[in-house]
Amino acid sequence: MKIGVISDTHLETPSPLLRIVAEKYFRDVDMVFHAGDIQAPQVLEPFRKKPFYVVAGNRDRPIIKETYPTKELIEVEGFRIGLTHGWGFPFGLAKRASSLFGDIDCLVFGHSHRPTNHRRHGVLFFNPGAFNGGVFSLWRRTVGILNIKNDIRGKILRISSEQA
């Protein structure tokens, strides 16, 4: 099982680069997770060919916040994955976000724009960083892949803006 993970798109409509992410970086994924700050519903259109889970972020419009939850617990291949956006200051974000869930194998979150891929106390903490970069990500655009087989492993992928 392979899951494409994206967060912090901060777009009004799908950009050419977002379509490249869906068609190239997420071409062979089985499903997609979006960890919030989508902005507008049409931004999700490139990912609708695959099963996907979405949570609302702090910068999302009311239509997104009314349509999608702020947290989702997803079971995949016997693993429990918590999906949320996050809130507040970047320091301590993973701890705050994990407090929303009980016993999980993986926490997927966004908000900080900082890629995270580490294990603590048996839980994989995974933040794909930000599709739309920004100062907190040193203007780097990133997405992620979760591979699930006997365990969950994450990989951060840097997106090249020259592809658009």
PyMOL commands that set and color helices and strands:
alter all, ss='L'
color gray80, all
select helices_A, chain A and resi 16-25+41-47+62-67+93-98+135-137+161-163
alter helices_A, ss='H'
color red, helices_A
select strands_A, chain A and resi 2-6+31-34+52-54+71-76+79-84+106-108+116-120+123-127+142-148+152-158
alter strands_A, ss='S'
color yellow, strands_A
deselect
rebuild
show_as cartoon
